[in-house]
Amino acid sequence: MSTLSLSHVTKKYRLRNGIHSSVLIAVDDVSFDLVSGQTIALVGQSGSGKSTIAKMILQVEKPTSGVISLDDTPVIRRGAGLRRYRKDVQMVFQDPFASLNPYHTVEHHLDRPIRLHFPELSKAQRHQRVLDLLERVRMSPAEDFAPRHPHELSGGQRQRVAIARALAPEPKILIADEPVSMLDVSIRLGVLNLLAELQRQENLGVLYITHDLATARHFSDEIMVMHQGDIIEHGPADDVILHPQHDYTKLLANAAPNPERRLKQLAK
């Protein structure tokens, strides 16, 4: 079992306007643990600091203070240590249209991380892994999809390729940053169900970043609510949604679609 830990992580940006400067605190003293086999939803409106946390976990941004560690080992920001960390912690990006290079085939996108992290494999073995990954994300027959380019795929298919690419290094932790917000409503549920199924099969720890409290409750074990850089509420998903303690959480819960509440209103 693996554990991703954030301990008192803070991110500050210095803003300059001519001779004047100020400090923006994007993330303020955030701590939590994410273990294998667990899904935690990080919920909040745009600008609350959710994506900044994702960038720090992925080492795209450096924390101003605090420690990020995997299995009690602080992240090393360079060399072989960083490569090992990035093998274990992978990302599914929000935009499947921008995250895939239109000039390369599906096989190329999946083969690259396999070559990087498993250099001992032959070309034939890598090809078989590509096909296996496509089958795992329900793109079948895999031989038909492997030679295609991104423009030949639907939005949902592109996001499935992006998920397969994240799985290619055999990670322990998956960061999913608004993974369905760019997709048609009709196909969002299928992609979320796929992520949930893969999480169970692979025993992944998943950080599901979203502004949608309804899907957060459905697909997560725990929910963290973020507001202006702070985690203001954290607990089991049902408790946070059904019995919110913070006024901001209550506002989000009331704004989320609730079929049961709607049916009660119609029955009156």
Helices and strands as residue ranges (DSSP letters): E 3-17, E 20-35, E 39-43, H 50-57, E 65-70, E 73-74, H 79-88, E 89-92, H 106-117, H 123-136, H 142-145, G 150-152, H 155-167, E 173-177, H 185-202, E 205-210, H 213-219, E 222-227, E 230-236, H 237-242, H 247-255, H 259-267
